[in-house]
């Protein structure tokens, strides 16, 4: 799951950078501006993917620990 998320994040970041570069070249912007916009697009998408990854891993860990807690609580029998 983690590898898939990293792969999707990198792929979408590269695609965003390429799209920003193509748009910059289409409007005949200067090279430094095209490079800056492409790097900015890459960074924004990469940071968003990292944030989503943290949220998904937190959710997966919480479910894992809750599942363990349920199985530990189940066999208990109270003595009266």
Buried (B, 14 or more C-beta within 10 A) or exposed (E): EEEEBEEEBBEBBBEBBEEBBEBBEEEEBEEEEBBBBBEEBBEBBBEBBEEEBEEEEEEEEEEEEEEEEEEEEEEEEEEE
